[in-house]
Amino acid sequence: IKQVFASLWNFRAFEERDFFRIDHFSAAMGVLLHPNFSDELANGVAVTVDPLYQTEGNFYLNTQIGEDLVTNPDAESIPEEILITASNSNDYTIVRYSNQLESGEQLLSPRHLAELGSMLNTIHSRFSSLYGIVSEEEFAMEVEFKITAEGTLAIKQARPWIF
């Protein structure tokens, strides 16, 4: 943690702020701490738009089984892809099933999908308001989530999606 805080004043950070004319004394550092989940059932990333298939009014979900990474999965691992209708989180389309389960089985249950859809709406709305977004066309949030060993949906973090 000391190294993270100290990095605010390393040469590279100083040069970046100087280049972009950011006041050095307005910069701050923070550390996010959240629980680690072992033996998770699934993990994934959701986006409050559909950046891949570019459908309108849908949230995009990419989910892997267990602790297989979404960003760098095992070479043979294909994630589950789902589109949730933003206006009705009980309405969803499975674009692709995971190849880590029996044919036709889902990683995310309908209950998890409904809960996640509701949370995504809340996250999108709150951050949209926080950032003062007027036009929703160029705004979305990327959200990391887990399904714990106990079957609980946990939101790990949320950040603006870069178009």
Kinemage of the C-alpha trace (Angstrom):
@kinemage 1
@onewidth
@group {chain A} dominant
@subgroup {mainchain}
@vectorlist {calphas} color= white
{ca ile a 1} P 0.000 0.000 0.000
{ca lys a 2} L 2.906 2.337 0.737
{ca gln a 3} L 4.242 1.728 -2.783
{ca val a 4} L 0.871 2.548 -4.328
{ca phe a 5} L 0.598 5.816 -2.442
{ca ala a 6} L 4.237 6.687 -3.145
{ca ser a 7} L 3.703 6.128 -6.881
{ca leu a 8} L 1.651 9.328 -6.999
{ca trp a 9} L 4.971 11.172 -6.876
{ca asn a 10} L 7.194 8.971 -9.028
{ca phe a 11} L 8.804 10.564 -12.086
{ca arg a 12} L 6.421 9.010 -14.626
{ca ala a 13} L 3.315 10.154 -12.710
{ca phe a 14} L 4.776 13.647 -12.302
{ca glu a 15} L 5.559 13.849 -16.039
{ca glu a 16} L 2.048 12.650 -17.012
{ca arg a 17} L 0.375 15.287 -14.856
{ca asp a 18} L 2.756 17.943 -16.160
{ca phe a 19} L 2.087 16.953 -19.801
{ca phe a 20} L -1.689 17.127 -19.347
{ca arg a 21} L -1.420 20.316 -17.233
{ca ile a 22} L -2.959 18.719 -14.164
{ca asp a 23} L -2.301 20.534 -10.919
{ca his a 24} L -0.017 18.252 -8.917
{ca phe a 25} L -1.636 19.253 -5.642
{ca ser a 26} L -5.129 18.370 -6.900
{ca ala a 27} L -4.079 14.756 -7.540
{ca ala a 28} L -4.903 12.115 -4.963
{ca met a 29} L -4.378 8.405 -4.469
{ca gly a 30} L -6.754 5.793 -3.171
{ca val a 31} L -6.811 2.071 -2.599
{ca leu a 32} L -9.907 -0.061 -3.024
{ca leu a 33} L -10.190 -3.044 -0.732
{ca his a 34} L -12.871 -5.664 -1.131
{ca pro a 35} L -13.239 -9.263 -0.054
{ca asn a 36} L -11.615 -12.059 -1.975
{ca phe a 37} L -13.937 -14.900 -2.922
{ca ser a 38} L -12.620 -18.439 -3.086
{ca asp a 39} L -14.315 -21.300 -4.895
{ca glu a 40} L -16.562 -18.892 -6.809
{ca leu a 41} L -19.139 -20.482 -9.085
{ca ala a 42} L -18.764 -17.883 -11.836
{ca asn a 43} L -17.184 -14.535 -12.603
{ca gly a 44} L -17.887 -12.079 -15.327
{ca val a 45} L -17.964 -8.648 -16.851
{ca ala a 46} L -21.126 -6.778 -17.794
{ca val a 47} L -21.450 -3.650 -19.907
{ca thr a 48} L -24.542 -1.447 -19.686
{ca val a 49} L -24.712 -1.370 -23.490
{ca asp a 50} L -24.084 -4.104 -26.037
{ca pro a 51} L -20.653 -3.232 -27.452
{ca leu a 52} L -20.158 -6.545 -29.248
{ca tyr a 53} L -23.362 -7.248 -31.179
{ca gln a 54} L -24.520 -3.606 -31.001
{ca thr a 55} L -28.136 -4.394 -30.249
{ca glu a 56} L -30.223 -1.578 -28.793
{ca gly a 57} L -31.539 -1.554 -25.218
{ca asn a 58} L -29.509 -4.509 -23.951
{ca phe a 59} L -26.826 -5.133 -21.353
{ca tyr a 60} L -23.990 -7.427 -22.449
{ca leu a 61} L -22.681 -10.156 -20.095
{ca asn a 62} L -19.570 -12.289 -20.547
{ca thr a 63} L -19.265 -14.961 -17.850
{ca gln a 64} L -16.743 -17.690 -17.131
{ca ile a 65} L -17.113 -20.729 -14.926
{ca gly a 66} L -15.430 -20.709 -11.531
{ca glu a 67} L -12.292 -18.647 -11.390
{ca asp a 68} L -11.428 -18.959 -15.095
{ca leu a 69} L -10.547 -15.416 -16.123
{ca val a 70} L -12.809 -13.465 -18.447
{ca thr a 71} L -9.916 -11.350 -19.748
{ca asn a 72} L -7.402 -14.178 -20.268
{ca pro a 73} L -9.302 -17.475 -20.132
{ca asp a 74} L -7.820 -20.907 -20.633
{ca ala a 75} L -7.313 -21.506 -24.355
{ca glu a 76} L -10.153 -24.058 -24.577
{ca ser a 77} L -12.605 -22.126 -22.422
{ca ile a 78} L -15.523 -20.398 -24.144
{ca pro a 79} L -17.532 -17.988 -21.966
{ca glu a 80} L -21.281 -17.701 -21.654
{ca glu a 81} L -22.611 -14.607 -23.432
{ca ile a 82} L -25.992 -13.165 -22.548
{ca leu a 83} L -27.922 -10.040 -23.506
{ca ile a 84} L -30.305 -8.762 -20.810
{ca thr a 85} L -33.075 -6.407 -21.857
{ca ala a 86} L -32.367 -3.182 -19.946
{ca ser a 87} L -36.038 -2.331 -19.462
{ca asn a 88} L -36.959 -5.833 -18.211
{ca ser a 89} L -34.219 -7.773 -16.434
{ca asn a 90} L -36.330 -10.951 -16.569
{ca asp a 91} L -36.012 -10.899 -20.367
{ca tyr a 92} L -32.702 -12.166 -21.704
{ca thr a 93} L -31.154 -13.907 -24.693
{ca ile a 94} L -28.379 -16.470 -24.456
{ca val a 95} L -26.054 -15.666 -27.334
{ca arg a 96} L -23.558 -18.417 -26.538
{ca tyr a 97} L -23.373 -21.133 -23.909
{ca ser a 98} L -20.160 -21.900 -22.043
{ca asn a 99} L -18.380 -24.989 -23.288
{ca gln a 100} L -17.467 -25.800 -19.676
{ca leu a 101} L -20.996 -27.045 -18.863
{ca glu a 102} L -23.279 -29.699 -20.306
{ca ser a 103} L -25.039 -28.579 -23.480
{ca gly a 104} L -27.861 -26.151 -22.752
{ca glu a 105} L -26.896 -25.488 -19.107
{ca gln a 106} L -26.472 -21.890 -17.943
{ca leu a 107} L -23.779 -20.448 -15.691
{ca leu a 108} L -26.093 -17.657 -14.535
{ca ser a 109} L -29.509 -18.665 -13.243
{ca pro a 110} L -32.622 -16.652 -14.139
{ca arg a 111} L -32.588 -15.355 -10.540
{ca his a 112} L -28.992 -14.123 -10.906
{ca leu a 113} L -29.805 -12.555 -14.282
{ca ala a 114} L -32.800 -10.662 -12.883
{ca glu a 115} L -30.781 -9.457 -9.900
{ca leu a 116} L -27.815 -8.477 -12.068
{ca gly a 117} L -30.048 -6.643 -14.554
{ca ser a 118} L -31.580 -4.625 -11.729
{ca met a 119} L -28.132 -3.796 -10.313
{ca leu a 120} L -26.841 -2.774 -13.752
{ca asn a 121} L -29.756 -0.377 -14.172
{ca thr a 122} L -28.999 1.169 -10.780
{ca ile a 123} L -25.258 1.443 -11.446
{ca his a 124} L -25.797 2.952 -14.893
{ca ser a 125} L -28.341 5.463 -13.614
{ca arg a 126} L -26.315 6.565 -10.580
{ca phe a 127} L -23.041 6.998 -12.467
{ca ser a 128} L -24.766 8.679 -15.394
{ca ser a 129} L -26.162 11.219 -12.953
{ca leu a 130} L -22.830 11.554 -11.121
{ca tyr a 131} L -20.950 12.286 -14.368
{ca gly a 132} L -23.670 14.676 -15.547
{ca ile a 133} L -24.344 12.709 -18.722
{ca val a 134} L -26.925 14.396 -20.921
{ca ser a 135} L -26.768 12.057 -23.930
{ca glu a 136} L -26.862 8.350 -23.092
{ca glu a 137} L -25.557 7.460 -26.576
{ca glu a 138} L -21.915 7.693 -25.543
{ca phe a 139} L -22.105 6.443 -21.960
{ca ala a 140} L -21.959 3.004 -20.387
{ca met a 141} L -20.538 1.306 -17.325
{ca glu a 142} L -18.391 -1.827 -17.201
{ca val a 143} L -19.087 -3.935 -14.122
{ca glu a 144} L -17.172 -6.915 -12.731
{ca phe a 145} L -19.220 -9.473 -10.825
{ca lys a 146} L -18.906 -12.840 -9.106
{ca ile a 147} L -21.253 -15.620 -8.092
{ca thr a 148} L -19.852 -16.792 -4.760
{ca ala a 149} L -19.583 -20.390 -3.585
{ca glu a 150} L -22.829 -19.743 -1.646
{ca gly a 151} L -24.592 -18.600 -4.834
{ca thr a 152} L -24.639 -14.896 -3.942
{ca leu a 153} L -24.184 -12.241 -6.628
{ca ala a 154} L -21.368 -9.854 -5.675
{ca ile a 155} L -20.457 -6.694 -7.575
{ca lys a 156} L -16.684 -6.253 -7.443
{ca gln a 157} L -16.219 -2.933 -9.224
{ca ala a 158} L -17.688 -0.577 -11.790
{ca arg a 159} L -15.982 1.890 -14.095
{ca pro a 160} L -16.946 3.968 -17.122
{ca trp a 161} L -16.827 2.110 -20.442
{ca ile a 162} L -14.528 3.789 -22.932
{ca phe a 163} L -16.047 4.017 -26.412
